[in-house]
Amino acid sequence: MRPVALVDCNNFYASCERLFQPRLRGKPVVVLSNNDGCVIARSNEAKAIGIAMGAPWHLSKETFKRHGVIVRSSNYTLYGDISRRVMRILSTFTPHLEIYSIDEAFLGLEGFGDRIEGHARDIRRTVLQWTGIPVSIGIAPTKTLAKAANRLAKRGNGVSLLMTTDAQSEALAQLKLTDLWGVAGRMEKRLAAIDITSPLQLRDADVHVLRQHAGVVIERMALELRGISCAGLLELVPQAKSIMCSRSFGRAVTARRELEEALSTYAERAAAKMRRQDLATSTIQVFVTTNPFKAQETQYTASTTITLPVATANSTKLVKAATTALARLWRDGVRYKKAGVVLLDLVDARTVQADLWTSPDLPRSLRLMQAMDKLNAVYGRETLSLASSGRKVAWALRAEKRSLRYTTDWNELLRVA
């Protein structure tokens, strides 16, 4: 059996907030979603006093104040940078790495034999020492069992091994069905209908019955719980099929110029992300919508698609297309709450074909985009941007309690008195 390790950063967003603010350690900390909407991350102390995931901020202010809860707005720039540092460290411990999410990665640990637990503890110690982020590591023959082992590692000393059948049975007996990777309330009910109410029962169930009543995903989960791998490591990131940039506004937008600025900004961000993957697009979709929770206001949702003659990775061309799309969508007297840009039909930017009348991006255009990307990488996102994106954006996301971007912005570096 080839061991697979799941490395999961503990309470990642809250841990990132504590890195440069030691006074937050030992105190309940929560992180809010975009526009300071609801709780999306909690420290252990916040969980202990009963703060629920998804708790709305505007309804919880008094409760949080009473319990001394520290509230932070989402700081994805900081979280993303710390995540990249953690993943780089993990890549030095094994050549087999699958980055699963911003705070999780699967590692192939074949060949370590009896040294595997010690190697895992070295990983955990190094990540903590070099980044300050605590991690838990679960090791097992399959991804599903590794996920279960990781859950137990969080409850214990940080590392859990489930490489034998006895260890797996003992571990699964401690878990609920919804503790398993991918089993939520609705699936729990479907499994209960066929008398499966625990992980052990799921593991030992007839796979043909599972496929008939719960689908092939649950069938594979049962096989993985038996130690039969159904999902190997994805070490190569597959080429994206589409790229989207979308945000809710900090306040309703009623001016066309402001909506143009927002869509220009989103088109620029999507284009930059596309260029990092050496891709180009020939199709851009733009959508706008009002706030569905304000029924007393005029409701409007619409989208349109612009097809370009030749695929491009040039921000100026994509911003122009987004502005053209807005001309089709705009309605006076509407209070827009959200807009977005989706880049479709992505192709390798190095093999873009011209048509009879239009050429691919010229070398001068490519050099301009490369220069913009390099400057923004060094000095911070949108240090250099197109004028159509605006500079003072009143519609931007509301983040009244955001901490500083300590590692990615020269103006927000940590200052020591």
VONU-877582 format. One record per residue (C-alpha): x negated, y negated, z. Coordinates in steps of 0.02 Angstrom, whole numbers, plus 50000, padded with zeros to 5 digits. Each point is the difference from the previous one (the first is absolute). Example, Ala and Ser with C-alpha at 12.3 -4.5 7.8 and 13.67 -1.06 7.14 Angstrom:
@xx->49385 | yy->50225 | zz->50390
@xx->49931 | yy->49828 | zz->49967
This chain:
@xx->50000 | yy->50000 | zz->50000
@xx->49932 | yy->49830 | zz->49950
@xx->50021 | yy->49875 | zz->50143
@xx->50088 | yy->49836 | zz->49963
@xx->49989 | yy->49855 | zz->50123
@xx->50125 | yy->49859 | zz->50015
@xx->49921 | yy->49843 | zz->50073
@xx->50131 | yy->49877 | zz->50061
@xx->49962 | yy->49829 | zz->50075
@xx->50092 | yy->49982 | zz->50166
@xx->50132 | yy->49861 | zz->50000
@xx->49902 | yy->49925 | zz->49855
@xx->50077 | yy->49826 | zz->49984
@xx->49998 | yy->49973 | zz->50188
@xx->49820 | yy->50064 | zz->50009
@xx->49947 | yy->49877 | zz->49864
@xx->50079 | yy->49858 | zz->50099
@xx->49902 | yy->50051 | zz->50154
@xx->49831 | yy->50007 | zz->49912
@xx->49968 | yy->49813 | zz->50010
@xx->50119 | yy->49965 | zz->50146
@xx->49941 | yy->50107 | zz->50147
@xx->50128 | yy->49918 | zz->50113
@xx->50134 | yy->50102 | zz->49910
@xx->49928 | yy->50165 | zz->50061
@xx->50109 | yy->50087 | zz->50127
@xx->50148 | yy->49888 | zz->49958
@xx->50155 | yy->50041 | zz->49897
@xx->49971 | yy->49940 | zz->49821
@xx->50121 | yy->50004 | zz->49853
@xx->49977 | yy->49950 | zz->49818
@xx->50144 | yy->49929 | zz->49899
@xx->50049 | yy->50031 | zz->49819
@xx->49999 | yy->49870 | zz->49861
@xx->50085 | yy->49837 | zz->50048
@xx->49989 | yy->50055 | zz->50183
@xx->50151 | yy->50112 | zz->49977
@xx->49982 | yy->50155 | zz->50107
@xx->49872 | yy->50108 | zz->50092
@xx->49894 | yy->50109 | zz->49886
@xx->49858 | yy->50046 | zz->50119
@xx->49985 | yy->50024 | zz->50188
@xx->49858 | yy->50031 | zz->50122
@xx->50019 | yy->50144 | zz->50123
@xx->50044 | yy->49874 | zz->50136
@xx->50142 | yy->49931 | zz->49892
@xx->50064 | yy->50176 | zz->49967
@xx->49995 | yy->50038 | zz->50186
@xx->50122 | yy->49860 | zz->50042
@xx->50123 | yy->50062 | zz->49870
@xx->49975 | yy->49880 | zz->49854
@xx->50074 | yy->50086 | zz->49847
@xx->49926 | yy->50000 | zz->49827
@xx->50103 | yy->49882 | zz->49893
@xx->50059 | yy->49895 | zz->50146
@xx->50055 | yy->49830 | zz->49929
@xx->49892 | yy->49857 | zz->50063
@xx->50138 | yy->49870 | zz->50007
@xx->50103 | yy->50113 | zz->50116
@xx->49853 | yy->50057 | zz->50107
@xx->49913 | yy->49837 | zz->50047
@xx->50065 | yy->49994 | zz->50178
@xx->49965 | yy->50185 | zz->50031
@xx->49823 | yy->49982 | zz->49935
@xx->49970 | yy->49846 | zz->50106
@xx->50064 | yy->50087 | zz->50156
@xx->49880 | yy->50146 | zz->49975
@xx->49851 | yy->49892 | zz->49949
@xx->49993 | yy->50071 | zz->49824
@xx->49870 | yy->49921 | zz->49885
@xx->50075 | yy->49970 | zz->49827
@xx->49900 | yy->49984 | zz->49839
@xx->50055 | yy->49969 | zz->49821
@xx->49937 | yy->50121 | zz->49867
@xx->49820 | yy->49963 | zz->49950
@xx->49979 | yy->50118 | zz->49852
@xx->49840 | yy->49915 | zz->49941
@xx->49914 | yy->50047 | zz->50164
@xx->50078 | yy->50174 | zz->50007
@xx->49949 | yy->50039 | zz->49821
@xx->49820 | yy->49948 | zz->50029
@xx->49983 | yy->50102 | zz->50160
@xx->50078 | yy->50148 | zz->49910
@xx->49870 | yy->49991 | zz->49862
@xx->49862 | yy->50000 | zz->50130
@xx->50072 | yy->50154 | zz->50086
@xx->50018 | yy->50094 | zz->49835
@xx->49821 | yy->49959 | zz->49949
@xx->49938 | yy->50075 | zz->50164
@xx->50104 | yy->50157 | zz->49975
@xx->49927 | yy->50023 | zz->49825
@xx->49826 | yy->50017 | zz->50077
@xx->50053 | yy->50156 | zz->50096
@xx->50066 | yy->50101 | zz->49853
@xx->50004 | yy->49988 | zz->49810
@xx->50182 | yy->50058 | zz->50002
@xx->50111 | yy->49854 | zz->50050
@xx->50181 | yy->49958 | zz->49960
@xx->50059 | yy->49830 | zz->50060
@xx->50182 | yy->50034 | zz->50042
@xx->50054 | yy->49830 | zz->50068
@xx->49928 | yy->49842 | zz->50075
@xx->49963 | yy->50092 | zz->50164
@xx->49991 | yy->50184 | zz->49951
@xx->49881 | yy->50109 | zz->49900
@xx->49981 | yy->50186 | zz->49967
@xx->49823 | yy->50070 | zz->50005
@xx->49935 | yy->50166 | zz->49935
@xx->49886 | yy->50074 | zz->50133
@xx->49951 | yy->50165 | zz->49920
@xx->49831 | yy->50070 | zz->50050
@xx->49984 | yy->49936 | zz->50177
@xx->50048 | yy->50165 | zz->50082
@xx->49993 | yy->49995 | zz->50190
@xx->49932 | yy->49821 | zz->49992
@xx->50163 | yy->49931 | zz->49932
@xx->50069 | yy->49935 | zz->50165
@xx->49835 | yy->49916 | zz->50042
@xx->49997 | yy->49922 | zz->49826
@xx->50177 | yy->49934 | zz->50027
@xx->49948 | yy->49922 | zz->50165
@xx->49852 | yy->49919 | zz->49913
@xx->50121 | yy->49925 | zz->49872
@xx->50113 | yy->49935 | zz->50137
@xx->49855 | yy->49926 | zz->50100
@xx->49921 | yy->49917 | zz->49847
@xx->50160 | yy->49919 | zz->49939
@xx->50034 | yy->49931 | zz->50174
@xx->49821 | yy->49935 | zz->50020
@xx->49986 | yy->49922 | zz->49827
@xx->50175 | yy->49926 | zz->49982
@xx->50080 | yy->50002 | zz->50173
@xx->50148 | yy->50101 | zz->49933
@xx->50048 | yy->50158 | zz->50099
@xx->50048 | yy->50150 | zz->49893
@xx->50075 | yy->50171 | zz->50030
@xx->49950 | yy->50153 | zz->49897
@xx->50101 | yy->50157 | zz->49967
@xx->49917 | yy->50147 | zz->49912
@xx->50090 | yy->50149 | zz->49922
@xx->50004 | yy->50106 | zz->49841
@xx->50139 | yy->49894 | zz->49919
@xx->50054 | yy->49819 | zz->49994
@xx->50164 | yy->50033 | zz->50091
@xx->49913 | yy->50091 | zz->50142
@xx->49866 | yy->49864 | zz->50005
@xx->50137 | yy->49871 | zz->50021
@xx->50072 | yy->50103 | zz->50144
@xx->49827 | yy->50018 | zz->50077
@xx->49974 | yy->49813 | zz->49988
@xx->50160 | yy->49969 | zz->50097
@xx->49935 | yy->50111 | zz->50139
@xx->49829 | yy->49916 | zz->49992
@xx->50083 | yy->49833 | zz->50039
@xx->50075 | yy->50076 | zz->50156
@xx->49835 | yy->50079 | zz->50053
@xx->49817 | yy->49958 | zz->49984
@xx->50001 | yy->49939 | zz->49820
@xx->49953 | yy->50160 | zz->49907
@xx->50109 | yy->50154 | zz->49975
@xx->49953 | yy->50161 | zz->49907
@xx->50134 | yy->50118 | zz->49931
@xx->49894 | yy->50123 | zz->49901
@xx->50071 | yy->50162 | zz->50074
@xx->50176 | yy->50071 | zz->49994
@xx->50012 | yy->50002 | zz->50190
@xx->49948 | yy->49817 | zz->50012
@xx->50126 | yy->49953 | zz->49866
@xx->50143 | yy->50093 | zz->50086
@xx->49959 | yy->49920 | zz->50167
@xx->49993 | yy->49827 | zz->49922
@xx->50162 | yy->50017 | zz->49901
@xx->50089 | yy->50057 | zz->50157
@xx->49961 | yy->49829 | zz->50076
@xx->50074 | yy->49901 | zz->49857
@xx->50175 | yy->49953 | zz->49946
@xx->50060 | yy->50027 | zz->49823
@xx->49996 | yy->49813 | zz->49967
@xx->49817 | yy->49996 | zz->50054
@xx->49957 | yy->50088 | zz->49838
@xx->49938 | yy->49901 | zz->49851
@xx->50149 | yy->49951 | zz->49893
@xx->50143 | yy->50065 | zz->50110
@xx->50120 | yy->49862 | zz->50052
@xx->50177 | yy->49997 | zz->50070
@xx->50093 | yy->50048 | zz->49841
@xx->49885 | yy->50146 | zz->49961
@xx->50009 | yy->50055 | zz->50182
@xx->50188 | yy->50017 | zz->49982
@xx->49985 | yy->50099 | zz->49838
@xx->49880 | yy->50120 | zz->50084
@xx->50110 | yy->50014 | zz->50154
@xx->50141 | yy->50057 | zz->49885
@xx->49897 | yy->50156 | zz->49961
@xx->49950 | yy->50025 | zz->50183
@xx->49826 | yy->49924 | zz->49988
@xx->49971 | yy->49883 | zz->50147
@xx->49814 | yy->50014 | zz->50036
@xx->49834 | yy->49999 | zz->49905
@xx->49971 | yy->50183 | zz->50042
@xx->50168 | yy->50049 | zz->49928
@xx->49961 | yy->49900 | zz->49843
@xx->49832 | yy->50086 | zz->49981
@xx->50076 | yy->50173 | zz->50016
@xx->50155 | yy->49969 | zz->49893
@xx->50035 | yy->50086 | zz->49834
@xx->49924 | yy->49885 | zz->49868
@xx->50135 | yy->50046 | zz->49874
@xx->50136 | yy->49944 | zz->50121
@xx->49904 | yy->49840 | zz->50032
@xx->49987 | yy->49960 | zz->49816
@xx->50185 | yy->50032 | zz->49974
@xx->50060 | yy->49893 | zz->50147
@xx->49862 | yy->49871 | zz->50027
@xx->49901 | yy->49990 | zz->49839
@xx->49826 | yy->50042 | zz->49938
@xx->49914 | yy->49869 | zz->50111
@xx->50059 | yy->50086 | zz->50159
@xx->49956 | yy->50169 | zz->49926
@xx->49822 | yy->49940 | zz->49974
@xx->49997 | yy->49927 | zz->50175
@xx->50043 | yy->50171 | zz->50072
@xx->49858 | yy->50078 | zz->49900
@xx->49880 | yy->49867 | zz->50060
@xx->50053 | yy->50035 | zz->50180
@xx->49946 | yy->50180 | zz->49966
@xx->49828 | yy->49939 | zz->49947
@xx->50030 | yy->50013 | zz->49813
@xx->49942 | yy->49839 | zz->49917
@xx->50125 | yy->49927 | zz->49876
@xx->49923 | yy->49825 | zz->49985
@xx->49813 | yy->49980 | zz->49975
@xx->49898 | yy->49841 | zz->50023
@xx->50027 | yy->49864 | zz->49871
@xx->49823 | yy->49933 | zz->49989
@xx->50030 | yy->49904 | zz->49838
@xx->50127 | yy->49860 | zz->50011
@xx->50125 | yy->50024 | zz->49856
@xx->50022 | yy->49856 | zz->49880
@xx->50142 | yy->49887 | zz->50053
@xx->50158 | yy->50007 | zz->49895
@xx->50060 | yy->49829 | zz->50055
@xx->49947 | yy->49858 | zz->50115
@xx->50123 | yy->49891 | zz->50095
@xx->49979 | yy->49840 | zz->50100
@xx->50156 | yy->49945 | zz->50092
@xx->50037 | yy->49898 | zz->50156
@xx->50145 | yy->49928 | zz->50095
@xx->49987 | yy->49812 | zz->50020
@xx->49974 | yy->49915 | zz->50168
@xx->50155 | yy->49897 | zz->49960
@xx->50129 | yy->49998 | zz->49861
@xx->49935 | yy->49929 | zz->49835
@xx->50116 | yy->49885 | zz->49903
@xx->49878 | yy->49904 | zz->49889
@xx->49948 | yy->50075 | zz->49835
@xx->49823 | yy->49934 | zz->50016
@xx->49977 | yy->50093 | zz->50165
@xx->50063 | yy->50162 | zz->49924
@xx->49879 | yy->49977 | zz->49854
@xx->49858 | yy->49978 | zz->50124
@xx->50050 | yy->50159 | zz->50092
@xx->50010 | yy->50104 | zz->49841
@xx->49836 | yy->49929 | zz->49936
@xx->49917 | yy->50047 | zz->50164
@xx->50071 | yy->50177 | zz->49994
@xx->49948 | yy->50022 | zz->49818
@xx->49823 | yy->49944 | zz->50044
@xx->49989 | yy->50120 | zz->50147
@xx->50066 | yy->50147 | zz->49899
@xx->49880 | yy->49960 | zz->49857
@xx->49851 | yy->49994 | zz->50119
@xx->50049 | yy->50168 | zz->50075
@xx->50018 | yy->50071 | zz->49824
@xx->49827 | yy->49939 | zz->49949
@xx->49922 | yy->50085 | zz->50152
@xx->50060 | yy->50163 | zz->49923
@xx->49940 | yy->49956 | zz->49824
@xx->50178 | yy->50000 | zz->49934
@xx->50102 | yy->49890 | zz->49885
@xx->50188 | yy->49980 | zz->49971
@xx->50114 | yy->49967 | zz->49855
@xx->50161 | yy->49986 | zz->50100
@xx->50045 | yy->49884 | zz->50144
@xx->50164 | yy->50007 | zz->50095
@xx->50061 | yy->49855 | zz->50109
@xx->50142 | yy->50007 | zz->50126
@xx->50084 | yy->49877 | zz->50117
@xx->50130 | yy->50024 | zz->50136
@xx->50095 | yy->49906 | zz->50134
@xx->50023 | yy->50049 | zz->50182
@xx->50127 | yy->50144 | zz->50009
@xx->50023 | yy->49971 | zz->50186
@xx->50076 | yy->49829 | zz->49973
@xx->50165 | yy->50046 | zz->49921
@xx->50064 | yy->49822 | zz->50009
@xx->49869 | yy->49946 | zz->49873
@xx->50007 | yy->50029 | zz->49812
@xx->49926 | yy->50171 | zz->49965
@xx->49891 | yy->50027 | zz->49848
@xx->49877 | yy->50136 | zz->49949
@xx->49922 | yy->50013 | zz->49829
@xx->49846 | yy->50062 | zz->49907
@xx->49928 | yy->49989 | zz->49827
@xx->49854 | yy->50077 | zz->49906
@xx->49873 | yy->49918 | zz->49886
@xx->49905 | yy->50107 | zz->49875
@xx->49831 | yy->49936 | zz->49944
@xx->49933 | yy->50037 | zz->49824
@xx->49836 | yy->50068 | zz->50071
@xx->49955 | yy->50060 | zz->50175
@xx->49906 | yy->49870 | zz->50103
@xx->49917 | yy->49976 | zz->50169
@xx->49995 | yy->49810 | zz->49985
@xx->50088 | yy->49909 | zz->50141
@xx->50045 | yy->49850 | zz->49893
@xx->50093 | yy->50107 | zz->49873
@xx->50094 | yy->50092 | zz->50136
@xx->50046 | yy->49841 | zz->50092
@xx->50066 | yy->49926 | zz->49838
@xx->50105 | yy->50157 | zz->49973
@xx->50068 | yy->49989 | zz->50178
@xx->50049 | yy->49818 | zz->49972
@xx->50088 | yy->50048 | zz->49838
@xx->50094 | yy->50135 | zz->50095
@xx->50055 | yy->49876 | zz->50132
@xx->50077 | yy->49889 | zz->49865
@xx->50117 | yy->50145 | zz->49962
@xx->50041 | yy->50035 | zz->50182
@xx->50017 | yy->49828 | zz->50078
@xx->50170 | yy->49942 | zz->50064
@xx->50033 | yy->49832 | zz->50080
@xx->50079 | yy->49993 | zz->50172
@xx->49932 | yy->50168 | zz->50057
@xx->49897 | yy->50026 | zz->50159
@xx->49865 | yy->50125 | zz->49954
@xx->49930 | yy->50109 | zz->50139
@xx->49882 | yy->50116 | zz->49907
@xx->49912 | yy->50018 | zz->49833
@xx->49874 | yy->50117 | zz->49924
@xx->49893 | yy->50051 | zz->49853
@xx->49975 | yy->50178 | zz->49937
@xx->49864 | yy->50046 | zz->49874
@xx->50050 | yy->50152 | zz->49897
@xx->49927 | yy->50107 | zz->49859
@xx->49825 | yy->49990 | zz->50072
@xx->49855 | yy->50058 | zz->49891
@xx->49811 | yy->50007 | zz->50013
@xx->49940 | yy->49822 | zz->49970
@xx->49847 | yy->50065 | zz->49907
@xx->50103 | yy->50085 | zz->49864
@xx->50133 | yy->49868 | zz->49962
@xx->50051 | yy->50003 | zz->49818
@xx->50037 | yy->49844 | zz->49899
@xx->50147 | yy->49982 | zz->49882
@xx->50002 | yy->49917 | zz->49830
@xx->50019 | yy->49823 | zz->50070
@xx->49934 | yy->50004 | zz->50178
@xx->49829 | yy->50044 | zz->50071
@xx->49961 | yy->50072 | zz->50172
@xx->49928 | yy->49886 | zz->50134
@xx->49847 | yy->49911 | zz->49930
@xx->49830 | yy->50013 | zz->50088
@xx->50015 | yy->49819 | zz->50057
@xx->50168 | yy->50039 | zz->50080
@xx->49929 | yy->50154 | zz->50086
@xx->49854 | yy->49901 | zz->50071
@xx->50119 | yy->49868 | zz->50067
@xx->50104 | yy->50130 | zz->50092
@xx->49842 | yy->50084 | zz->50068
@xx->49938 | yy->49832 | zz->50066
@xx->50167 | yy->49966 | zz->50086
@xx->50002 | yy->50173 | zz->50079
@xx->49821 | yy->49984 | zz->50064
@xx->50029 | yy->49829 | zz->50076
@xx->50159 | yy->50058 | zz->50085
@xx->49913 | yy->50156 | zz->50064
@xx->49861 | yy->49897 | zz->50080
@xx->50097 | yy->49849 | zz->50064
@xx->50172 | yy->50073 | zz->50032
@xx->50155 | yy->50038 | zz->49899
@xx->50066 | yy->49856 | zz->49894
@xx->49850 | yy->49889 | zz->50033
@xx->50010 | yy->49977 | zz->49812
@xx->50171 | yy->50016 | zz->49919
@xx->50103 | yy->49932 | zz->49857
@xx->50079 | yy->49829 | zz->50026
@xx->50173 | yy->50072 | zz->49964
@xx->49990 | yy->50097 | zz->50164
@xx->49999 | yy->49839 | zz->50101
@xx->49897 | yy->49963 | zz->50156
@xx->50123 | yy->49949 | zz->50136
@xx->50133 | yy->50134 | zz->49996
@xx->50147 | yy->49967 | zz->50113
@xx->50079 | yy->50165 | zz->49946
@xx->49856 | yy->50107 | zz->50067
@xx->50029 | yy->50142 | zz->50122
@xx->50037 | yy->49948 | zz->50177
@xx->49858 | yy->50058 | zz->50114
@xx->50008 | yy->49888 | zz->50151
@xx->49900 | yy->50117 | zz->50112
@xx->49867 | yy->50060 | zz->49879
@xx->49826 | yy->50019 | zz->50072
@xx->49846 | yy->49942 | zz->49905
@xx->49929 | yy->50096 | zz->49851
@xx->49836 | yy->50023 | zz->50093
@xx->49908 | yy->50103 | zz->49869
@xx->50056 | yy->49928 | zz->49833
@xx->50013 | yy->49811 | zz->50016
@xx->49851 | yy->49886 | zz->50036
@xx->50114 | yy->49875 | zz->50087
@xx->50069 | yy->50132 | zz->50118
@xx->49842 | yy->50085 | zz->50062
@xx->49994 | yy->50044 | zz->50183
@xx->49928 | yy->49856 | zz->50102
@xx->49907 | yy->50035 | zz->50160
@xx->49986 | yy->49854 | zz->50121
